[in-house]
Amino acid sequence: MGRDSLYGPIDPATDAGYTDPPPRVGFFTDTSVCIGCKACEVACKTWNAVPDDGFDLLGHSYDNTGGLSADSWRHVAFIEQPSSHGHGAFDGLPVGPPVDALAAASTAGNAAASTAGGTAASTAQFLGMPMTDLPGRVNEAPRTDFRWLMMSNVCKHCTHAGCLDVCPTGALFRTEFGTVVVQDDICNGCGYCISGCPYGVIDRRADDGRAWKCTLCYDRIGDGLEPACAKACPTESIQFGELDELRERAAKRVETLQEQGVTSARLYGNDPSDGVGGDGAFFLLLDEPEVYGLPPDPHVPTRDLVKMWKRAGLAALTMAATAVVAFAGRRK
Amino acid sequence: MTQPNGRKRGGGGGGGDRPMVPKADFQSYYGRPIVRPPVWTHDIAIYLFTGGLAAGSAILAAGGQATGDVVLRRAGRAATMGALGASAFFLIKDLGRPERFINMLRVIKPTSAMSIGTWILSGFGGVAGVAAAAEFAPLLPSYGALGLVRRVLPPVGAVAGYGAAALAPGLATYTAVLFSDTAVPSWNAVYPDLPFVFAGSALASGAAVGLIAGPNRPSVRLAAIGAALELAAGHRCETAYGLVSEPYTTGRAGKYLRAARWLNTAGAIGAVVGRRSRVVSALAGTALLAGSLMTRFGVFQAGVESAKDPKYTVIPQREHLDSRKVNVPTPAAPPTPSTPVVPPTPAP
């Protein structure tokens, strides 16, 4: 363990004790080109033999996965929002009135039925299905103020990984590629890692009792293959590679988008001086992180571990002193 | 749900239905939690209690040893062993793979409070077990090999008893580090005060064992100081940490902690006032035990609630982020003229 082992910018593989490790690898997920196809979710499940995560209809746009879990190692988020605060690329084009996506969808069935002059108008019902057209679109304003954000979320493979730090069995370990992987033959399901993760990624599988999460396809990258999700991504929204190179590429991409007027484009998790020492899997986002269900300013809980033990030590000394005071001056 | 300013109220998270809490303006993904609520059950809250009880009782037993009080020593050692057994049971029960408990002992990991705690608990269990076994020495025959054991066991047990007492404060407080070293907002933020809550709670529950065994001055003192420590540190957790203090005062956690406050206050006062009455002392001890249990349930529940509602994750982080942005000096700003600091004029 080095000086910055608990916090600060480091190379995680070297810090973990590897001598001359291969370059650190990771993901750059560019959400500006994500089309929400969920090929990544499917590819991940297929390659890693991840079990069924339940057939749930959540009513969260096209998202029926809900979030990362023991049985979902990639998760595509769908956000429906009015883009009235301007997003650059389409500024100046006429837009229709602001719409509430759900309200618009709920009346869409009725509107369609009545324009058809049908008698079915009274029986048409909103079934909670997303529409195929943009809500609120009218002839005079072919664009609406409505937009979709889509993002494929994944384990961040943090430089300072909360899950790895707190694991009491050594089941979680740092690979030579700087990623974080659970050894399922060692994990005893204590559940500490689940609360140690500032992103809510790692999870315990109910019927199995062990903790599971993305391995960044440790079995594939060792053989020079790219992870299943990146391989399956049709738009190269998920890019796999050496982290240094990905960071350069991401910086250029965000610059390009800014030049094109997409002022809301920003990187998330790319900064090695952030609270987790930078993410191995980082993102280009088009809105605030919390809109995507990401913590805006996460830090590894272990950052304050030394201070925590000092306070605990002080409390322990207080206990000892209390015992001495309680029994002082008493001898039979 | 989708409002014109593009902000989504974190609805489904459970924060929106409490009228006394001002509506917080923050964005979230369909109100879903960001950090994952702990997968631990109330078994862990019970373990916090039994672990604290084992620690407090071991201190009581060592005090009895040092002052030659056989009743306190025996009661303390017996309670320690009972609480230890319960601790091991609840700890192992809460694992996803209980049969793999032994994997806890394959590494010593300084960054994991659970690893350190497991080793403290194991060491404590060993010495406390020897100390308890020493109580049975007089039952052994006085001749042969067992006779030797009969003679050696009491002094060895005494050393082991002091060893257990030396490890006890660590056993009682490591759990606070374990809870604080998580991303659970209301556990993480209160790390300066949580060890004192647990320390006070452990002392009070150890004192309770002494009070139930019979009125005695050391237990009264332990009860008073322990309960005071627990109440004071608990008050800090409930008030000093802004938004993330809120889960300690609302909902089920708030009910547990209010009950704990009454029970601890009643127990401490009962211990002092009824120090000559066997019945009142025993009642006070029972109240302190119940108070300690309620404290653990309350702290546990508050953390779970703070993880379930994304506002406790988003708002403090957003505030931190925004304050850092404000602090970044803008190069365009003109240098501020240095004005002499005028001390406030004292009132005549």
Interface residues (C-beta under 8 A of the other chain):
Chain A: S5 L6 L58 H60 G66 G67 A77 I79 E80 Q81 P82 S83 S84 H85 P98 D100 A101 L102 G162 D165 V166 C167 P168 T169 G170 A171 I186 C187 N188 G189 C190 G191 Y192 I194 S195 G196 C197 P198 Y199 G200 V201 I202 D203 R204 R205 D208 G209 R210 A211 D287 E288 E290 V291 Y292 G293 L294 P295 P296 D297 P298 P301 T302 D304 L305 K307 M308 W309 R311 A312 G313 L314 A315 A316 L317 T318 M319 A320 T322 A323 V325 A326 F327 R330 R331 K332
Chain B: M1 T2 P4 N5 G6 K8 F26 Q27 S28 Y29 Y30 R32 P33 I34 V35 R36 P38 V39 W40 A55 I59 A62 G63 A66 T67 G68 D69 D94 L95 G96 R97 P98 R100 F101 N103 M104 R106 V107 K109 T111 S112 A113 M114 S115 T118 A165 A168 P169 G170 A172 T173 Y174 A176 V177 L178 S180 D181 T182 A183 V184 W187 N188 Y191 P192 D193 L194 P195 F196 F198 A199 A202 L203 A207 R217 P218 S219 R221 L222 I225 G226 L229 A307 P310 T313 V314 Q317 R318 H320 L321
